[in-house]
Amino acid sequence: MKIKGLLIILLIFIVSIITLACGEDKKDKGTDEGFKLSVWSEFDSAPEVISYFPFLKEHKLGLYLAIHYDKIGDTELKELFFQAKDMGIEVRAWILLDYPQGYWPNEDNVELFFSQTVDFMDWCEAEELPIEWLVVDMELGWQEMGEVEEAFQSGDIGMIISLLTGNINEQDFLSATGRYQDLVSLAHQRGFKVMVVTFPMVLDDFGDGDTTLQDALDIPIEGIDWDEVSFMAYRTTFSELWGEEFGPYLIYSYSRDALESYGDKAGIDVGLVRDQEPTDILADIGASRAAGINKVHIYSLDGIMDNPPPDDWVNLDDANTTVPEDDQATGEIRSLILSIDEAINY
C-alpha cells in the first residue's frame, strides 16, 4: 500500500509539472487571459459606430475612435461615450488634426496637437465623459508620407535618403520630444493614460545610440512616458512599398522587437482589412501572439462591417499561434531600413 501510495503521489507530481510547463508555453505565445483585441474606427459617424456596439460587446472588442477637433462638444459623440460605458465597451480617443495641419501628430505640429488635446481633456472633465485613454497616432505628415511612399515604390533609394535627410533637425526634434513628454505628463496629472501608435520602423532605430531615423520621420517616440506603445505592422502597406508579398513573419519579427523594447506596454496593429481576407488578419493576430504580444488592434472597424460576416474577422479560435515560417522579404526590408538609418545618422 505504501508503494502504491508513493506511485500515486509521484504520478500527481509529474502531471502537475507537465501542466505547469504547458501553461508557461501558452503564456509565452501570448494566449493567456490578458489578451485584448481592439479595432480602429476612423470614418464612420457616431450613430453608425453605435450601431456596431452589439458586435463589439459580443466579442469583447475595444474601440479606438477618431476624434476631430470640430467634434469636441458634439452631442452624438457624447452619447456614444456613455452608451459604450453602459455596455462595457472601452473607447479610446484617437485625436486627429485636419489634413492641412498634417492630420497625424508629429514633430512639425506638436504645439497645435498639444492645444487641441488639452481642449479635448477640458471637455471630458466638464462633461465627466467616461474616457480614460488618449491615443497619439504619431506619423509623418500626410503630404510627406505620399512622397516617401512614391520613392519606395519607384525603388529610388537615393530619393528616400534625400527626403528623410531633409527632415533631420536634432534641435527641433529634441524640442518636440520634450513637448510630447509635457503633454503626457499633463494627461497623467489629469487622470488620463496615453497610448502612442507609430511606424514599426522605429524599432529598427533602437540600439544604435541615436534617434536619427525617428528624427527623419518626424516621430518622437523614445524618452517619453507612454502608457502603451503600438506599432503598425501592416503587411499590406509593406507589400505596396516593397513590391513583394509579405507573410505573417513580418508581424512576428516586429512583435518580438516591440516586446523586447516595451514589455507589457507593447502592442501591434494589423491590417489593412480592405486589402486582406479574414484568414490573413487572423494569421497576423496569431503571429503577434506567438511572439508574446497581448494587445492587438485591427484597422479597421468599418472595413470589418463592410465585409460580412464580421465574426469571421475576429474569431480567435482560427488564429494559429505557432511561430510563422520565415520569409526572405522581411529580412530584406528590415536590412534596408537599417542601412538607411546608418546612411542618415547624425
C-alpha positions as CSV (number, residue, x, y, z in Angstrom):
1,M,0.0,0.0,0.0
2,K,2.8,2.4,0.8
3,I,4.5,1.7,-2.6
4,K,1.1,2.2,-4.3
5,G,0.6,5.5,-2.4
6,L,4.0,6.7,-3.4
7,L,3.4,5.9,-7.0
8,I,0.1,7.9,-7.0
9,I,1.9,10.9,-5.4
10,L,4.7,10.7,-8.0
11,L,2.1,10.5,-10.8
12,I,0.3,13.6,-9.5
13,F,3.6,15.4,-9.2
14,I,4.6,14.5,-12.8
15,V,1.2,15.6,-14.2
16,S,1.5,18.9,-12.3
17,I,4.9,19.6,-13.8
18,I,3.6,18.9,-17.3
19,T,0.6,21.1,-16.7
20,L,2.8,24.0,-15.5
21,A,5.1,23.6,-18.4
22,C,2.3,23.7,-20.9
23,G,0.9,26.7,-19.1
24,E,4.2,28.5,-19.4
25,D,4.4,27.7,-23.1
26,K,0.9,29.0,-23.7
27,K,1.8,32.2,-21.8
28,D,4.9,32.7,-23.9
29,K,2.8,32.7,-27.0
30,G,0.5,35.4,-25.7
31,T,-2.5,33.2,-25.3
32,D,-3.2,33.9,-21.6
33,E,-6.3,35.6,-20.3
34,G,-4.6,39.1,-20.5
35,F,-5.0,39.2,-24.3
36,K,-7.0,42.1,-25.6
37,L,-8.3,42.7,-29.2
38,S,-9.4,46.2,-30.3
39,V,-10.5,47.9,-33.6
40,W,-9.9,51.3,-35.1
41,S,-12.7,53.4,-36.4
42,E,-11.8,56.4,-38.5
43,F,-14.6,57.4,-40.9
44,D,-18.0,56.2,-39.6
45,S,-20.3,58.7,-37.9
46,A,-21.2,58.3,-34.2
47,P,-24.6,56.8,-34.9
48,E,-23.0,54.3,-37.3
49,V,-20.4,53.3,-34.7
50,I,-23.1,52.9,-32.0
51,S,-25.0,50.5,-34.3
52,Y,-21.9,48.3,-34.2
53,F,-21.9,48.2,-30.4
54,P,-23.6,44.8,-30.1
55,F,-20.8,43.3,-32.3
56,L,-18.1,44.9,-30.2
57,K,-19.7,43.8,-26.9
58,E,-20.2,40.2,-28.1
59,H,-16.5,39.8,-29.0
60,K,-15.2,42.0,-26.1
61,L,-13.5,44.3,-28.5
62,G,-12.0,47.7,-27.5
63,L,-12.7,50.7,-29.8
64,Y,-10.1,53.3,-30.8
65,L,-12.3,56.2,-32.2
66,A,-11.1,59.0,-34.4
67,I,-11.8,62.4,-32.8
68,H,-11.5,65.5,-34.9
69,Y,-11.4,69.0,-33.4
70,D,-14.8,70.0,-34.7
71,K,-16.3,67.1,-32.8
72,I,-15.3,68.4,-29.4
73,G,-18.6,69.2,-27.7
74,D,-20.7,67.1,-30.2
75,T,-23.8,65.7,-28.5
76,E,-23.8,62.5,-30.6
77,L,-20.2,61.8,-29.7
78,K,-21.0,62.4,-26.0
79,E,-23.9,59.9,-26.3
80,L,-21.6,57.4,-27.9
81,F,-19.2,57.6,-24.9
82,F,-21.9,57.0,-22.4
83,Q,-23.6,54.2,-24.3
84,A,-20.2,52.5,-24.6
85,K,-19.7,52.7,-20.9
86,D,-23.2,51.2,-20.2
87,M,-22.3,48.3,-22.5
88,G,-18.9,47.7,-21.0
89,I,-17.0,48.8,-24.2
90,E,-13.7,50.6,-23.7
91,V,-13.4,53.6,-26.0
92,R,-10.1,55.4,-26.5
93,A,-10.0,58.8,-28.0
94,W,-7.8,58.8,-31.2
95,I,-7.2,62.5,-31.7
96,L,-6.5,63.7,-35.2
97,L,-5.8,67.1,-36.9
98,D,-7.2,68.5,-40.1
99,Y,-5.4,67.4,-43.3
100,P,-3.7,70.9,-44.0
101,Q,-2.3,70.6,-40.4
102,G,-0.7,67.2,-41.2
103,Y,-3.6,65.1,-40.0
104,W,-1.3,62.9,-37.7
105,P,0.6,64.4,-34.8
106,N,4.4,64.7,-35.2
107,E,7.4,67.0,-34.7
108,D,6.0,69.7,-37.0
109,N,2.6,70.2,-35.4
110,V,3.3,69.4,-31.8
111,E,2.0,72.7,-30.4
112,L,-1.3,72.6,-32.3
113,F,-1.8,68.9,-31.3
114,F,-0.9,69.9,-27.7
115,S,-3.6,72.6,-27.7
116,Q,-6.3,70.6,-29.3
117,T,-5.7,67.6,-26.9
118,V,-5.9,69.9,-23.9
119,D,-9.3,71.2,-25.3
120,F,-10.5,67.6,-25.6
121,M,-9.4,66.9,-22.0
122,D,-11.2,70.0,-20.8
123,W,-14.4,68.8,-22.5
124,C,-14.0,65.4,-20.9
125,E,-13.7,66.9,-17.5
126,A,-16.5,69.4,-17.9
127,E,-18.9,66.7,-19.1
128,E,-17.5,63.9,-16.9
129,L,-17.1,61.8,-20.0
130,P,-16.0,58.2,-19.4
131,I,-12.7,58.4,-21.3
132,E,-9.6,57.1,-19.7
133,W,-7.2,56.8,-22.7
134,L,-5.9,59.2,-25.3
135,V,-4.3,57.9,-28.5
136,V,-1.4,59.7,-30.2
137,D,-1.1,58.4,-33.8
138,M,2.5,59.6,-34.5
139,E,3.2,59.6,-38.2
140,L,5.0,61.6,-40.8
141,G,2.7,64.3,-42.2
142,W,0.3,63.0,-44.9
143,Q,1.9,65.2,-47.6
144,E,5.4,64.0,-46.9
145,M,4.1,60.4,-46.4
146,G,3.0,60.4,-50.0
147,E,6.4,61.5,-51.3
148,V,8.2,58.8,-49.3
149,E,5.8,56.1,-50.4
150,E,6.3,57.1,-54.1
151,A,10.0,57.0,-53.7
152,F,9.8,53.5,-52.1
153,Q,7.5,52.2,-54.9
154,S,9.9,53.5,-57.6
155,G,12.8,51.9,-55.8
156,D,14.6,55.2,-55.7
157,I,16.7,54.7,-52.5
158,G,18.6,57.9,-53.2
159,M,15.4,59.9,-53.2
160,I,14.3,58.2,-49.9
161,I,17.5,59.2,-48.2
162,S,17.3,62.7,-49.6
163,L,13.7,63.2,-48.3
164,L,14.5,61.8,-44.9
165,T,17.7,63.7,-44.5
166,G,15.9,66.9,-45.4
167,N,13.7,66.4,-42.3
168,I,16.6,66.0,-39.8
169,N,17.0,68.8,-37.3
170,E,18.2,67.4,-34.0
171,Q,17.3,70.6,-32.0
172,D,13.7,70.7,-33.3
173,F,13.3,67.0,-32.7
174,L,14.5,67.2,-29.1
175,S,12.3,70.2,-28.5
176,A,9.3,68.2,-29.9
177,T,10.2,65.2,-27.8
178,G,10.1,67.4,-24.7
179,R,6.7,68.9,-25.6
180,Y,5.2,65.5,-26.1
181,Q,6.5,64.4,-22.8
182,D,4.9,67.6,-21.3
183,L,1.6,66.5,-22.9
184,V,1.9,63.0,-21.5
185,S,2.8,64.4,-18.0
186,L,-0.2,66.8,-18.1
187,A,-2.5,64.0,-19.2
188,H,-1.3,61.8,-16.3
189,Q,-1.9,64.7,-13.9
190,R,-5.5,65.0,-15.1
191,G,-6.1,61.3,-14.8
192,F,-5.7,60.1,-18.4
193,K,-3.4,57.4,-19.9
194,V,-1.7,57.9,-23.2
195,M,-1.1,55.4,-25.9
196,V,1.1,56.1,-28.9
197,V,0.8,54.2,-32.2
198,T,3.5,54.6,-34.8
199,F,5.6,53.1,-37.6
200,P,7.3,49.8,-36.8
201,M,10.5,51.1,-38.4
202,V,11.0,52.9,-35.1
203,L,12.1,49.6,-33.7
204,D,14.9,49.5,-36.3
205,D,16.1,52.8,-34.9
206,F,16.7,51.4,-31.4
207,G,20.1,50.2,-30.3
208,D,22.4,52.4,-32.2
209,G,22.6,55.2,-29.6
210,D,20.8,57.9,-31.6
211,T,17.3,58.8,-32.8
212,T,18.1,59.8,-36.3
213,L,15.5,57.6,-38.0
214,Q,12.8,59.0,-35.7
215,D,14.0,62.5,-36.4
216,A,14.0,61.9,-40.2
217,L,10.4,60.6,-39.9
218,D,9.4,63.5,-37.5
219,I,8.1,61.0,-34.9
220,P,9.4,61.4,-31.4
221,I,8.9,58.1,-29.5
222,E,11.9,57.3,-27.3
223,G,12.3,59.1,-24.0
224,I,8.5,59.7,-23.5
225,D,6.5,58.1,-20.7
226,W,3.8,56.5,-22.9
227,D,1.5,54.0,-21.1
228,E,1.3,51.8,-24.2
229,V,3.3,51.8,-27.4
230,S,1.9,50.1,-30.5
231,F,3.4,49.5,-34.0
232,M,1.5,49.5,-37.3
233,A,2.9,46.3,-38.8
234,Y,0.5,46.4,-41.8
235,R,2.0,43.9,-44.2
236,T,-0.3,45.2,-47.0
237,T,1.5,48.5,-46.7
238,F,4.9,46.9,-46.7
239,S,3.9,44.9,-49.8
240,E,2.9,48.1,-51.6
241,L,6.2,49.8,-50.7
242,W,8.4,46.8,-51.4
243,G,6.6,45.3,-54.4
244,E,6.7,41.9,-52.8
245,E,4.3,39.9,-50.7
246,F,4.9,39.6,-47.0
247,G,3.7,36.8,-44.8
248,P,2.8,36.8,-41.1
249,Y,6.5,36.6,-40.2
250,L,6.8,40.3,-40.7
251,I,4.3,40.8,-37.8
252,Y,6.1,38.2,-35.7
253,S,9.5,39.8,-36.3
254,Y,8.4,43.3,-35.3
255,S,6.3,41.9,-32.4
256,R,9.3,40.3,-30.9
257,D,11.3,43.5,-31.0
258,A,8.3,45.5,-29.6
259,L,8.0,43.1,-26.7
260,E,11.8,43.3,-26.1
261,S,11.7,47.2,-26.1
262,Y,8.4,47.8,-24.2
263,G,7.4,44.6,-22.4
264,D,3.8,44.7,-21.3
265,K,3.3,48.2,-22.8
266,A,3.8,46.8,-26.3
267,G,1.1,46.4,-28.9
268,I,0.8,45.6,-32.6
269,D,-1.6,46.9,-35.2
270,V,-2.6,44.6,-38.1
271,G,-4.4,45.3,-41.4
272,L,-5.5,46.7,-43.7
273,V,-8.8,44.9,-43.7
274,R,-9.8,46.4,-47.1
275,D,-6.8,44.7,-48.7
276,Q,-7.0,41.3,-46.9
277,E,-9.1,38.3,-46.1
278,P,-10.2,37.3,-42.6
279,T,-7.7,34.4,-42.7
280,D,-4.9,37.0,-43.3
281,I,-5.9,39.1,-40.4
282,L,-6.2,36.1,-38.1
283,A,-2.8,34.8,-39.2
284,D,-1.3,38.2,-38.3
285,I,-3.0,38.1,-34.9
286,G,-1.7,34.6,-34.4
287,A,1.8,35.7,-35.3
288,S,1.8,38.6,-32.8
289,R,0.5,36.3,-30.1
290,A,3.2,33.7,-30.9
291,A,5.7,36.4,-30.2
292,G,4.1,37.2,-26.9
293,I,2.1,40.3,-27.7
294,N,-1.2,40.6,-25.7
295,K,-2.5,43.8,-27.3
296,V,-3.5,43.6,-30.9
297,H,-5.6,46.2,-32.8
298,I,-7.2,45.7,-36.2
299,Y,-7.6,48.5,-38.8
300,S,-10.4,48.9,-39.2
301,L,-14.0,48.5,-37.8
302,D,-15.7,50.0,-40.9
303,G,-13.8,47.6,-43.1
304,I,-14.9,44.6,-41.0
305,M,-18.6,45.7,-41.0
306,D,-18.5,46.4,-44.8
307,N,-17.1,42.9,-45.5
308,P,-19.5,40.4,-43.7
309,P,-19.8,38.2,-41.9
310,P,-17.9,40.4,-39.3
311,D,-17.5,37.5,-36.9
312,D,-15.0,35.9,-39.4
313,W,-12.5,38.7,-38.8
314,V,-12.3,38.3,-35.0
315,N,-12.7,34.5,-34.5
316,L,-9.6,34.0,-32.4
317,D,-10.1,30.2,-32.4
318,D,-8.9,30.4,-36.0
319,A,-5.8,32.4,-35.2
320,N,-2.8,30.0,-35.3
321,T,-0.4,31.0,-32.6
322,T,2.6,28.9,-33.8
323,V,5.6,30.8,-35.0
324,P,5.1,31.6,-38.7
325,E,7.6,30.5,-41.4
326,D,10.4,33.0,-42.0
327,D,10.2,34.9,-45.3
328,Q,13.0,36.5,-47.3
329,A,11.1,39.8,-47.8
330,T,11.1,40.6,-44.1
331,G,14.8,40.2,-43.7
332,E,15.4,42.2,-46.9
333,I,13.3,45.2,-46.0
334,R,14.5,45.4,-42.3
335,S,18.1,45.3,-43.5
336,L,17.3,48.1,-46.0
337,I,15.8,50.2,-43.2
338,L,18.9,49.6,-41.0
339,S,21.1,50.7,-44.0
340,I,19.0,53.9,-44.5
341,D,19.3,54.6,-40.8
342,E,23.1,54.2,-41.0
343,A,23.3,56.4,-44.1
344,I,21.4,59.3,-42.4
345,N,23.0,59.1,-39.0
346,Y,23.9,62.3,-37.2
